[in-house]
Amino acid sequence: MTYVITEPCIGTKDTACVGVCPVDCIHPGPGEAAFAAAPQLYIDPEACIDCGACMSVCPVSAIFPEDEVPPSPVDYIALNKEYFQK
């Protein structure tokens, strides 16, 4: 299982989660070229170790375990995976 960043992150991109991630799997982070253009942050499903540290610091409650992502008009599980396939 992995964690997934969902809709509340769009436009917010608070980076508290980036700072607490022990494996640096949340991108694009501040200082990365893609940060300004990205609508939200994404969690690399291959690198995530399921520690949950990111979820507890997210100020907009946008991060969920993959099997608990709420229904929404966009498939955020797929969006997170697709970001890292580029």
PyMOL commands that set and color helices and strands:
alter all, ss='L'
color gray80, all
select helices_A, chain A and resi 7-9+16-20+53-57+66-68+76-85
alter helices_A, ss='H'
color red, helices_A
select strands_A, chain A and resi 3-5+26-27+42-43+63-65
alter strands_A, ss='S'
color yellow, strands_A
deselect
rebuild
show_as cartoon
